[in-house]
Amino acid sequence: MTIGTFLAILGAALAVGFAGVGSVIGVGKAGQAASGVISEDPDKFIKCLILELLPGTQGLYGFIIGFLVMLKINVFGDIAQLSLAAGAGMLAACLPMAISGYISGIHQGKVAASGIALVAKKPEESTKAIVLAVMVETYALLGLIISFLAVFIPDYAAMV
Amino acid sequence: MSVVTMKKLTLVAHTKDKRKILKALTGLGTAEICTASSYDNTEKREDSDLRSEIERKLARLTFAFAFLKDTYNVMQKAAKHEEKADDIKELKLNLKRENKLIEYDDMVSEIAENEYDLFETVSLLEDFNSRLTDIKTETARLNNLYDQITDYLSFDIKFSDIKDTQRIAMFLGLIPEGKAQTLQEVLPPSAVFVHHVADKNEAVFIAVNKEDKEETSKLLAAADFARCPFTFESTAQEIADSTQSRVSELVAMREEIYKQAAENFRYDSALKNLYDYYYLELAKQDAIEKTAGTRKAFVLEAWVIANAAQITASKIKEASPTAEVLLTDPVEGEIVPSYVRNNKIVNPFGHNITAMFGAPKYGGLDPNPFVAFFYFLFFGFMLSDAGYGIILAVGCFAYLFIKKPVKNSGSFIKMLGLCGISTVLWGIIFGGWFSIESQYLQANAAGRFLLSLRLIDPLSGSQALIMFGLALGLGVIQLATGFFLSGYSKLKTKPLDGIFNDFSWVVIFIGLGVYLLSMVGLDGAALPGLILLLAGVAMLLLGGAVGKKNPLKMVGGALKNVYGTIGVFSDVLSYARLFGLGLTTGVIGMVINKIGILLIDMIPYAGYLAAILVFVVGHTFNLFINTLGVYVHNSRLQYVEFFGKFYNGEGHAFTPLGAKTKYVYLTDRLETKSNPTK
């Protein structure tokens, strides 16, 4: 395996790992808040669950980027031998997702947790809590799109 | 398709007819009572006694529901524990909202018939509850006693026998574990020392000559001795036995009470009816407090939708022939509630998307048809898999067909079903069929046919960019619509503002579109496109100056509009989420398929089973998580990007008397077509 290929895999690892950790923290925070509300009123489970799930998407986005990198360098078959520059490029392409996923996951978790508090008091307003939490996710989505385009469009294997 | 015209209904009637009229209005469900104007010699009165009486009844019913639910859980647990499947089946308690539509009159006559019996049932449940509380306290006390008494189990002697005799002093009690040895060593020689290890402590019995009593006391105190508090005339064993038998008796009593309580499950639907009856009584009470009255007569003012105004008036006349009813048009300055009427396709979107944001103002623009169109359009783009679309559409419409939800209770499902259709259409365009990769689709005729329908392949380099561009393009169309609607609604009041600040953007977007046509081969389009674009920009610059007299402020306004383009630019980019979420579904689906195929390759035969499991669970998860994501992101696009341009949802939604219930649905005459007097 070339250093370039290693760097590409490192990029995939960072995207999956960091975005995943962001989601873990976010979902964890929201989950704690949700348990508190559910202990008072178990009927609010579904509403709380939806809010708890929202910060979980960052992990999925990171996973998508990681998977695309693996697809691109053909990990599942005859693995591509990337040049150093190409590998470094792929690593760089993964960073938007890794960074935006990590930080937005944490903050979306905070908004979701307070959204769950909103659901505890006014369950009929749960949609508004969801919309507020989704505002944070926009930036993870932007990270996803840039990482996707940067991973997917250039022909790294042909780079010298 | 619009915000419906309202009439103001003013009625004057005898006070004795007040209840009858309110009953009629509740049954109709067409009138929202508003606070009556203050006429001379009238006053608004609150009947706090009646209100608290109603609230008390509601609280008792709420308790009854909670108690029945507890009982249900306890019984179910017990039945599961004893593995009596039949018993579980027999337990039936439905405290959910019922999917039935009833006439208010039927509800009232039913309540009149069985209200007394139902409240008897509630008192019975209250009695059960207090007995259960007693049992709980007693059980806790006995368990506590049992815990303490077990320390002395090894002493086969009545507690009452342990008392000083003429010559001997006796001590019974507990000392901390491990101190017995040291204590025994220092005790006076006359002492008899017996000790047994109990739970965490050691139980000790000491008998000494009377003259050594004080010294022993001191030694014991030093060893943290706790004297036994019991003076029962029986041994520890006897007490423990009797405690345990009483506890098991209590357990049996508890079971019996729950069993008896469970027999009241059959009243669930009657109790729910009763709850809603009083819930409506409370609403009526609110309405009464808004009326103004003298001793003999009262004035009630309400908003009714125009096409139900006549039937409402005639029903009031029926209830109270002497009442005077006056129907007038709203006067400027009054806050008129808005009721939105749309066709069957638009309605689900209005109920679930627009209503969540806020109702339109009375006399204002109804955004629902546009929201419905764009929500439908974007949903499929983001979910982007025809297979998922089919599941969603078939599932939702099957649910609607089987369950037939009354009133608007099924509108969310209906919306999802419609969005499923949109997903199928976009799925065909993107070639998404459960994310199966094209190489597998190529293998058979059906797959080749599906592939031939594909217009854009999101996972092939340059075409991904086309999809990206398409997402932004759709966004531009929605934004242009938003600006157009904003300008249109300003035409009457501030035409210049509308034309230069809003229509200018429409012109810019159209110019941009025409110009882009030149890039895909339509050479002649470049120039007119550019001209339109520039014209739009010029309008926008002028727009900043509209309505300002000071030339400096005019320049400032123009600059502000230039700065505003940044906001519009970021709005357009926000539609990139259409592209992002569209990819998400496809790629996660692909991963699921890859894992499945890997399993088939790795494990012979059994691999197929494992793969099927992976496919079913994986795609279900993917469908769920993406539908959720699409739902929220689509809503956001409507709320922030689209509504931000022209709609603020500051209206007051029409909530007629009788519309709010918790457990049943009341029929209403809102959509009555017949208009007897016209």
Interface residues (C-beta under 8 A of the other chain):
Chain A: I50 L53 L54 G56 T57 L60 Y61 F63 I64 F67 L68 F76 T127 K128 I130 V131 V134 M135 E137 T138 L141 L142 L144 I145 F148 L149 F152 I153
Chain B: M356 L459 G461 S462 A464 L465 F468 L573 S574 A576 R577 F579 G580 L581 L583 T584 V587 I588 M590 V591 K594 I625 L628 G629 V632 H633 S635 R636 Y639 V640
